[in-house]
Amino acid sequence: MSTAPEPVPRDPKPALVFDDPLEQQSSDDTDRGWGERTDRDSAADLKRFLDEKPPHHL
């Protein structure tokens, strides 16, 4: 008895999307994308300001 080989499953082709990419929000459009901290602690902000202050601002 002869059996036909099973077809090899193929990956589906990626769908073409014609949406406007400029309408989508990128990671740079968020505070997190720019490295902003999400925790808002005024004491920590003051400490960071004092630690990172340039020498000519003493």
N, C-alpha and C positions, 0 to 999 in steps of 0.2 A: 504494500500500500504506500503510495507516494503522498506526502503532505507538502503543501506549499509553504515556503518560509513566511514567517510573520513579518508584516511590514515594520520597519524600524521607525519608532516614534520620532517625530521631528519637533524641534522647538518652534513655537508659533512666531511668525514674523512680527516685529514691533509695529504697532499701529502708528500711522502718520497723524500727528496732531497739528492742526492749523490754528490753534489759539494764539493770541497775541502774547508773547512772553513778557512784554513790559507791563501787562496788567497783573502779573503774579508778583507777590511779595518775595523778595530775596532775603537771604540772611543779613545782608548789609542794611536792609531797611529797618532792622530791629536794633534795640539797645544791646541785645546779647551779641549780635553780629559784630558790633564795634568794641566788644570786650567790656561793656559796662557791667558793673556789679548790680545784682538784683537786690542785695540787702541794703537797706538804707538806715545806717546808724550814724548819727551826727558826731558822736565821739570818735568813731573810726574814721569818719571823713576828715575831722580836724587833725587827727594823728597822721593820716596820709598826707594832708596838706603840709604839715610841719616837717614830715620826713622827706618829702619830695620838693621842697621849696629850693629854688636855685640860690646859690651863695650870695648873689648880689641883692637878694631880698631880705637880708638879715637886718 
